[in-house]
Amino acid sequence: MHIPKRYRRNRWNQGIRSLVKETELRAGDLIYPMFVVEGTGVKREISTMPGNYHLSIDQLVKDAESLLELGVPAVNLFGYCENKDDGATESYSDKSLIARAIKALKQALPELYVQTDIALDPYTNHGHDGLVVGDEIVNDASVEVLAKMAVCHARAGVDMVTPSDMMDGRVGAIRQALDDADYSYVAIMSYAAKYASCFYGPFRGALDSAPKSGDKKTYQMDPANRREAIKEIALDIEEGADVVMVKPAMAYLDVIADARSNFKVPIAAYHVSGEYGMILAAAEKGWVDKERAMIESTTAIKRAGADMILTYFAPELARYLKG
Ligand code: PBG
């Protein structure tokens, strides 16, 4: 039969499939979120996130070293805060767990790119990303604390701060504070389009950071909105973000694609804890193959337009990519 276009020819065998492949993941695209706790010799699996660990600083350094050997260039640190209070004072203390973790990592592994989360939720006893006055999560006072936190991490030697709080004006304030303190080479990856998502559940379990009352809908975006993401991203770039992030990733591929087509800056996507957990749970039931689901999901995130991916699969994925 004469069929003028036979697209299956380009899928006929592995050779041609390899040649026409449009998207290829690299270990170098990955950022591994890591969870630091007090103590020494601690490596405890996080019950809500199997395959991920609460690590004391000494163990963190060891695991980060193996990660580097696998070709993963960057980590994003979250600290388990034991001294939560109303003012999130631990968040900007030079003695904080995260400040000590940054120092230890940069000293042992100077080539590791170290990022830290900037938000108040693990540090406040109410679990909100900003300060709370009455029923309100107040904006401007929160931004001042976030800027102090960023400068504190810069003093400890961080390469990039990643504000995840979604307060208005925080990127500009952090840039200004860093520049004023002579940290003009500390970069900012902003969680520019971060949605009020149900998929953060396992992460909040890991840090005991779920809001004690209310929800995050007055600062994180409504999952129903797409155009609003473009405005948020544009503003963060204007305020000085070096990289902008879309979060979560798998359910927001349209937003990642919009970010890619509208802006020239590097785009990050956060494949979040609930997205990770869904794959693990389905694999445990025998409903999907875990390895294939891991590769397909992260490839799709890159195909949509992400230059870099924060994922809990980073070590496993890097091991797979190494072959
Ligand atoms: C803190 C923060 C959260 C995540 C990253 N930074 C939780 C939240 O906003 O409630 C979620 C990450 C994940 O689910 O993997 N602001």
Residues whose N, C-alpha, C, O or C-beta is under 5 A from the ligand:
A	BS01	PBG	A119 D121 D129 S164 F199 Y200 F203 V272 S273 G274
